[in-house]
Amino acid sequence: MLISNTTPSDDHLALVQPLVGPGVALAITDPQGTPPPPFADELACLSPNAVSKRQREFAAGRAAAHTAMANLGVPPQAILNGEDRAPIWPVGLTGSITHTRSCAMAIVARNSDVRALGIDVEQDTPLPDKLLSAICTDAERDWLKEQANPGQLAKVIFSAKEAAYKCQYTISQKYFGFHGMNLELDLTRRSFQARFTADQLPFAQGDVIDGRFAIGAGVIVTVAELRT
């Protein structure tokens, strides 16, 4: 496991470190700080009308990804956006970027070791009730009714689906809604399984993406991995 943190966010680093597997490099930056400027090609991916918050978060995410590359022993390179706005990783690499107002995170690995990655960070606040039916399947909502903290765990389900979606999209290049996966959380192991509810080729109905989650330092973080 290769880890770096370009800001003094020790709490976030300690939280996320156990979530990433062997050969995956992690880096964390602070969107409220002054991260190194993105490469010129990366800046060209930003809308000229992007507000300062969006500019800071973009720069922090790219800075985290560049640091993660360096930790992996790869010279930092530009990460452009495709027409779908998803990051285009340099040849030989796979990765994922996420950010919230308090931190930006990136994970990177060689695609000879890992097929795809997904990471998501959210503020540790309950998922609004009005979003529950859009995010959670009937089975997930039935499970949440039995929990002592359903709002927080619904937010974990949301984040885990985001991470699993990013992971699968690297391979399938397919969009689908939140009900396209059913989440099963293991609260003891702090792990999850995201199970496809329909075919999304090359994934079939019933296929599973495994992941892990953590809650602390004011955030919820989820990581999904597909190994080779």
ChimeraX attribute file (.defattr): number of C-alpha atoms within 10 A of each C-alpha:
attribute: neighborCount
match mode: 1-to-1
recipient: residues
	/A:1	13
	/A:2	21
	/A:3	18
	/A:4	17
	/A:5	18
	/A:6	15
	/A:7	15
	/A:8	11
	/A:9	15
	/A:10	11
	/A:11	11
	/A:12	22
	/A:13	19
	/A:14	12
	/A:15	17
	/A:16	24
	/A:17	17
	/A:18	12
	/A:19	20
	/A:20	23
	/A:21	16
	/A:22	10
	/A:23	14
	/A:24	24
	/A:25	26
	/A:26	29
	/A:27	29
	/A:28	31
	/A:29	30
	/A:30	26
	/A:31	23
	/A:32	14
	/A:33	13
	/A:34	12
	/A:35	20
	/A:36	12
	/A:37	15
	/A:38	20
	/A:39	17
	/A:40	9
	/A:41	13
	/A:42	18
	/A:43	18
	/A:44	12
	/A:45	15
	/A:46	15
	/A:47	10
	/A:48	9
	/A:49	8
	/A:50	11
	/A:51	9
	/A:52	9
	/A:53	12
	/A:54	14
	/A:55	19
	/A:56	21
	/A:57	24
	/A:58	25
	/A:59	24
	/A:60	31
	/A:61	28
	/A:62	31
	/A:63	27
	/A:64	30
	/A:65	31
	/A:66	25
	/A:67	27
	/A:68	30
	/A:69	26
	/A:70	18
	/A:71	21
	/A:72	22
	/A:73	11
	/A:74	15
	/A:75	11
	/A:76	18
	/A:77	17
	/A:78	18
	/A:79	20
	/A:80	20
	/A:81	16
	/A:82	11
	/A:83	9
	/A:84	7
	/A:85	10
	/A:86	16
	/A:87	19
	/A:88	17
	/A:89	19
	/A:90	14
	/A:91	8
	/A:92	11
	/A:93	19
	/A:94	24
	/A:95	30
	/A:96	27
	/A:97	26
	/A:98	24
	/A:99	22
	/A:100	16
	/A:101	14
	/A:102	19
	/A:103	24
	/A:104	28
	/A:105	29
	/A:106	29
	/A:107	28
	/A:108	31
	/A:109	27
	/A:110	20
	/A:111	16
	/A:112	11
	/A:113	16
	/A:114	20
	/A:115	19
	/A:116	25
	/A:117	30
	/A:118	29
	/A:119	31
	/A:120	27
	/A:121	28
	/A:122	21
	/A:123	20
	/A:124	18
	/A:125	15
	/A:126	14
	/A:127	19
	/A:128	11
	/A:129	11
	/A:130	8
	/A:131	11
	/A:132	17
	/A:133	13
	/A:134	11
	/A:135	22
	/A:136	23
	/A:137	18
	/A:138	13
	/A:139	11
	/A:140	18
	/A:141	15
	/A:142	11
	/A:143	15
	/A:144	18
	/A:145	11
	/A:146	9
	/A:147	11
	/A:148	9
	/A:149	11
	/A:150	17
	/A:151	19
	/A:152	19
	/A:153	21
	/A:154	24
	/A:155	22
	/A:156	28
	/A:157	26
	/A:158	21
	/A:159	22
	/A:160	32
	/A:161	33
	/A:162	19
	/A:163	29
	/A:164	30
	/A:165	25
	/A:166	25
	/A:167	24
	/A:168	23
	/A:169	18
	/A:170	20
	/A:171	14
	/A:172	13
	/A:173	13
	/A:174	12
	/A:175	12
	/A:176	11
	/A:177	10
	/A:178	18
	/A:179	17
	/A:180	21
	/A:181	25
	/A:182	22
	/A:183	26
	/A:184	17
	/A:185	21
	/A:186	12
	/A:187	11
	/A:188	6
	/A:189	9
	/A:190	14
	/A:191	19
	/A:192	25
	/A:193	21
	/A:194	24
	/A:195	20
	/A:196	19
	/A:197	16
	/A:198	15
	/A:199	12
	/A:200	18
	/A:201	11
	/A:202	11
	/A:203	15
	/A:204	13
	/A:205	14
	/A:206	14
	/A:207	16
	/A:208	19
	/A:209	23
	/A:210	18
	/A:211	25
	/A:212	23
	/A:213	27
	/A:214	20
	/A:215	19
	/A:216	14
	/A:217	16
	/A:218	12
	/A:219	17
	/A:220	23
	/A:221	25
	/A:222	29
	/A:223	30
	/A:224	32
	/A:225	25
	/A:226	18
	/A:227	14
	/A:228	9
